[in-house]
């Protein structure tokens, strides 16, 4: 029996809401330095498929993320004091990720590797005290994200009689020029943030940029692009409002309810089989990062004003749209029609 798309979306959305809200609350209760990391991994795992990730693939994903963290930590230690060389190495890593993304390979692993490749250098350079604990932060994020994924599937399983509707892979050209342009855009945002002492901004801006670059499509209409801007800004606004509500009743139960309600609304749309699902997944990413920074013990990340939080996200969105307009090669009308 084939899966009902609406019922499948409902189950997937409920899993995302359960895993993210429970994982986020547990991370904060345990004093995690970056509490949004585990829920972010869990959301990516769950949105990538309606079926639980096989144990072997889960282990491979965990090894890939931890290996990326180790490599980035070593590169930061070796080249952190040599900015030009360090940025060239980062640019090569970002290019490989974007090239894989452009060719449709890697799935959610590519975005997660990009997140790690952005976080580790920023934490290692801007906060020396956290350099030694980056690997433990990544390990906790991967393990908690995988645990929440399996918990969500145990509580809300996919019916055994349902046969998932597998979409055939769409062949894509390598897109090296697009990958090179995306590399320049992301590397520029990382460079700007590496020169800033505001650690909160340094984390949220490049990750928002990486998320947006994965959502944009040059063949979309102007109206669709405006919708993408609005939805991503919406994620930032919701995070700021949620943090303001949490300050009224600052306890774990209130936090759980707030994250659960937001994830039911945004995560449910991110779980749909629609063209705008990845946009809502990006809005969920923005919400988790901003809200997570508000409750994180990272220095300088808590109690930032509403306008400052939205300014970070809005600045990243405007930066991406301006730079893609300049650097992306627009497809011809003939190729779009084809």
N, C-alpha and C positions, 0 to 999 in steps of 0.2 A: 504494500500500500504506500502510495506516494504521500509525502508530507504536505499538510495544509499550511500554506505560507503564513497565514494569519496566526494560527495556533503555534507554529514553529517560532515566529517572531515573539509571541507572548512568552513562551517558555524561555527563549534565549534572553529576552529583556529582564525577566524575573531573576534569572541566574546572575546576570550582570549586576542588578540592583542588590541582590543578597550578598554576592561575593565582595563587591566594592564596599558596601556599608559595614559589613562585619569586619572585613580586612582593615579598613581605615580605622575603625574604632579600636580594634585590638592593637594595631600599630601604635596609636596614640597612647593607649593604656600601658603599653610596654615601654614607652619612652623612646620610640624610634626617632632618629634624627631627621630622616626624610620619610614621613609617614605616608606620602602619596605613592611611593615607588611600588610597593607590593600590590595595592589596589589597581595601579596603572597596568602592571604586568597581567594581573588577573583579568582585567577588562579586555586586554588585547588577546589573551588566550581564548576567552569565551566568545568574543565577537568574530574570531577567525573561523569558527565552525560550530555547528549545533551538536556535534558529538564530542565527548571528552577526548582531550589530546592523549594519544597512546603514551604509555609509560616511557618507552624508548625515545619518542619525540620530545616528551617533557624533559627528560634527562639531557637530551641533546641541546634543547633550548637553554637549559640552565647552564650547561657547560659552555655554550657559546657566549652567553652574557657574562659569566664570570671570567672566561678567557679574555673577552674584550676588555673587561675592567682591569685585569692584570696588565694587559698590554698597554692600555691607556695610562695606567699608573706608572709603569716603567718609562713610557715615553715622556710623561710629565716630569718625572724625576731627572731624566737625562737631558731634556731639551727645554725645560721650563724657564731656564735662565737665558735661553737663546731664542728670543721671540720669532725671528725670521724663519729659522729652521723649524721651530715648533709649529708654526702656522702652515708651513709647507707640508709637514707630515700629517697634520690634521686635515689639510685639504685633500691629500691623497686618500685618506680613510673615508672622508665624506663622499668623494667622487665614486669610490667603489660601491658604497651603499646606494647612492642615487642611480648608478648605472644598473645595479641589480633591481632596484625599484622600477626603473623605466622599462626594463625587459620583462617585468611581471614575475620575477623570481624572489624567493625568500619569504614572502608573506609578511606576517607581523614581526618576524625576527629582524627584518631590516630596520623598521622604525625603532624597535627596542635597542638595537645596536647603536643607532644614531643617538638615542636618549643617553645611553651610557657614554658614548664618545663625546657628548656635550657636557654631561654632568661631571665626569671624573676630572677633566682638565680645569674646569671652573672651580670645583671644590679644592683641587690640589694646589692651584695657583692663588686663589683669593682667600682661602682659609687653610693655612698650613696645619692648624690643629686637627683638622678632619682628614688629612692625607693618610694617616695610619689606619683610619677606621673605614675608608672607602670600600674595601673589599667586604668587610663585615656588613656594611649597609647594603651592598649589592646582593650578598648571599641571603640576607634576611628578606630582601625584596623578592628575589626569585623563589625562595622556598615558601614564603607566605602567599605569593601570588599563585603558585602551583597548588598549594593546599586549599586555598579558597576556591580555585577552579574545580577541584575534585569534590569539595564540600557542596558546592552549588549543584553539580551534576548528581550527587547522591540525594540531595533534598528534592531537586526538580529534575528527574531523569527524562531522557528522551525515550518515548515509547519504543519497545523493542521491535514492534511490527512496522514501524515507520522506516521507509527507505528514503534516505536523504536524496534530494534532487541535486546531483552534482553538475555544476556548470563547467562545460569544457573550457580548458585554458585558451585564452585568446592570444595568438602569437603577436608579438610586438617587436618592432625593430629595436636595435640596441639603444638608440637615443642618447648617444654620447654627448652631443652638443647640449641637449637639455640637462643631462647630468652635470656637465661642466658649468652651466649657468647656475644650477641649483647649488653646486659646491661654492661658487663665488658668493652667492647670496647668504648661505648659512655661515660660511667662514667670515664674511664681513660682520655679521651680527655677533659671532663669537669674539672677534677681534675687538669690537666696540665694548663688549661686556668685560673682557679681560682687563681693560683699562679703567673699569669702574669699581669702586669700593662697595657698591650696593649689591650684596650677594643675592638677595631676593630677586632683583631685576635681572642679574646675570644668569640665573637659572631659567626664569620663566620666558624670557625673550627668545633665546635660541631654540628652545624646545617648541615654543609656539610657531616659530618660523619653520622648523622641520615638519611640524604637523601640517601647516598650511601648504607647504610645497607638495605634500602627498595628497592633498585634497583638490588642488587646482587642476584645471584642464583647459588648455587653450581653445578647445572647440566649443566651450560653453558660451552661452549668451551673456550679455552684460547683466541681464536680470538675475541669472543664476549666480554670477560673481558677487553681485550685491547681496544676494541671499546668503552666500557663504560668509561674507563680512558680518552680516547681522547675527547669524547663528553663533559665530565664534565670539563676537562681542557679548552675546547673550550669556555664553558660558562664563565670561569674566564678571559680568554684572551679577549673575546668580551667585557666584562664589563670594563676591563682596557682600551681598545682602545676607547670604547664609552665615558669613562670619559675624556680621552685625547682630543677627538673631542669636547666634551662639554666645556672644558676650552678655546677653541678657540673662540667659540660663546656662552658664558654663559647666556642663557636666557631660559625661560620656553618653548617657541616654539621649540627651538633646542632640548631641553630635550624630549619633546613630540614626535618629529619626530624620534629621536634616539631610544627611547623605543619601538615605534610603529614598526619600521623596524625590530628590533631584535625579537620582539614578533611574527611578521608575519612569520619570518623564523623558529624560534625555537618552538614557540607555535603551529604552524601548524603541525609540526611533533609530538609534544606531544599529539595532539588531535587525532592522527591516531589510528586505531584498530590494532596495531602491537605490537610485543614483545618488541621493543625498544622505545615505546611511553613513558614509565616511565623513561627511561634514559634521553630523551629530556626534560621531566618535571623536572628532577633533574638539568639539565643544566640551565633551565630557573630559577629555584630556586637560583642556584649559581650566575647567572647574576644579579638577583634582589637584592640579599644581598650585593654583592660587589659594584655594582653601587649605591645602596642606601646608603651604608656607605660612599661613596665618596661625596655625596651631603648632608649627614646628619649633623646636628649641634652637634652630639655627640663629646665629646672631643677626639682628637687624631684619628679621623676617616677619615679626609679629606686629599686630596693631597698626599696620600701615593704613592710610586714609583711603576711603572709597575712590576718590578721584585718582590717587596715585596708582592703585591697583588696575583700574580701567585704563589709565594712561599707558601702562606697560603693555597690556594686550593690544590696545588700539595702535600704539606705536609699532608693534611687531607686525600687525595686519597691514598697516599703511606701507611699511617698509617692504613687505613681501610683494604687494601689488604694484608698487612703483618699480621695484627692481625687476620683477618678472615682465612688466610692460617694456622695460628697456632691453632686457637680455634674452628673453624667450623669442625664438623664431616662430612667428605666427604661420599656421598652415594655410595653404592656398585654398580658395573656394572649391577647386576641383578635388583636392585631397579630402576636404571635409565632407563633400557630397559622396565621395566613394566610401 
